[in-house]
Amino acid sequence: MSRIAELFARKNNRVLNVYCTAGYPALDSTLPVMKALQQHGADLIELGMPYSDPLADGPVIQASSMKALENGMTIAVLLGQLKEMRKEVNVPVILMGYMNPVLQYGFEKFCKDAAAAGVDGLILPDLPAYEFETEYGAVIKRYGLDFIFLVTPETSEERVRALDGLTTGFLYAVSSSSTTGKDKNMADQEAYFNKLKQMNLNNPVLIGFGIKDKATFNAASSYANGAIIGTAYIKALDNANGDVAQPTQQFLESILQ
Amino acid sequence: MATTTYQQPDKQGYYGAFGGAYIPEMLHRNVEELRSRYLDIMHEAGFQQEFQQLLRDYVGRPTPLFLAERLSKAFNTSIYLKREDLNHTGAHKINNAIGQVLLAQRLGKKRIIAETGAGQHGVATATVCALKGIECIVYMGSKDIERQAPNVARMRMLGATVIPATSGSQTLKDATNEAIRDWINNPTDTHYVIGSVVGPHPYPDMVARFQSVISEETRLQLKQQTGKELPTHVIACVGGGSNAAGAFYHFLDEPSVQLVAVEAAGHGVHSGMSAATTQLGKPGVLHGSKSLVMQTEDGQVVEPHSISAGLDYPGIGPLHAHLFQSGRGNFLSATDEDAVKAAFQLCKLEGIIPALESSHALAALNQLKLAATDTVVLCLSGRGDKDLATYMKHL
């Protein structure tokens, strides 16, 4: 059983996945951030691989990516940092990023090195289903990595089922049609979330985009198995001043307690 | 047949190894709606009638195919200029803008967004939106807003909202990112008018088809004026590559016609200040399709440089990447300096002030070994009024 499947077998509600850009706020803060997240209650960690042109992200995550790139973060550096990760981090770890840097690193080499470092799954939002089915999916599976597809309120029921069929790990339900970090009212999407709930999908569902505090996390968890927080945590790290543990603790306590 | 991958991509939008639709799920519905309907709509009699009528009565088509006698003499050959600079709004961009706005109306869209570098595509889109009474938002890099002030003023006069792209390098690639983000955030009522043969399928094919009026007219005019079926060369500049795609389109499957694509070498291909994508780029994914992309070793997109904002783009359309890789296209490059020199030559010999983009195509005449018996068609993609400030520095 994969580490992600184990997590959902053990816990199927209020699962908290926290996103952080690798190499942010400092080049060597990736592991300290992961350790702090694990220690203070994150069930899953999604590490963003910084890219110069992150289409699906809003300004806060884009700015953190730019900072991480200035700090010198690359896929090679990140996978180097993650080599010893499993000595200290037990929660599932997902790498999120865009296709171009992964293609330059070498798609198969990337999957191989990520799996060897103990990474559990991938989110590549600009790798569409067609390309996954014809070319990349087999490579991802060869290295035992889960691949998480996104669905949105605009995704038809038929397509949700198709993407659920391709997904392993969990399905990422984008709360509204938007880039990350937009304030939208969760209640407006009630019908969409309920529809997903009633579809009896193969995979657990985590809701992402717009989850920023205890209220939105609780609301999302009432519709799905849990939620993903990104922008709000990056903002919390803005005040880190070299120490990521304290703001991480404070942030996660504000959500979970 | 291999030839179909030149003129038309396969069902998934691939020209050979390049193309496709690398988009996040948030754009799937929009792109799928467009993909499933663009050909049917473009073939509707009513659509064609309105499109052709606007091209004729509003844009001023057909544009002349002009035998540039003094320029021909200078190169000891026959050079015909396809005068896209005589289109309303001053460049070929209007052909595509009209086509896409009419298409968006038939898709029931109420709001148009566009990206622009030099401003020509933004002005063209703002113009058609004004004509049709549709809301228009144009994203433009803050740096480009500074260097292309007259076009910003034009767009505003035409009623468009110009939104500065302040992320990244604040130029065309970032304006494109911002436009895509707007589309993600407005998935139902908005159509994104992409200005070049880039982006996810079906954009490269759709834009090439709207621009193919250039080569369609060229073939007919050449026959009428010279009796010849085909030119020996067709020359066009390439940023993303829309005027080149249009100028090449009806010659793609005519192997005797040499297709010459001219990229911007900036300060020199290897100067670190260049936009010559086929020379400097590697296969990659940018703005929704797989093509050649200028990037660092670890896949970060690098900022190109060209004296012409319209060629200042770190990628090329997938059709062009395929033409390059297969050898069907002859890819050359011209430096900023070459382009300015070629512009002044055309001014003095023919009384035409070309856009800086088109000047790159003109600069390639020096690099081709042209025979007296050759028939060269050069796409003069736009006029140089917008570039006067730059030209004045070289007077």
Interface residues (C-beta under 8 A of the other chain):
Chain A: Y51 S52 D53 L55 A56 G58 P59 Q62 M66 L69 T74 I75 A76 Y98 M99 N100 P101 V102 L103 Q104 Y105 P125 D126 L127 P128 Y130 E131 F149 L150 V151 T152 E154 T155 S156 R159 L163 V174 S177 S178 T179 K182
Chain B: Q12 G20 A21 Y22 I23 P24 E25 M26 H28 R29 S167 G168 K173 N177 I180 R181 I184 N185 P187 T188 K282 P283 G284 V285 L286 H287 G288 V293 Q295 E297 D298 G299 Q300 V301
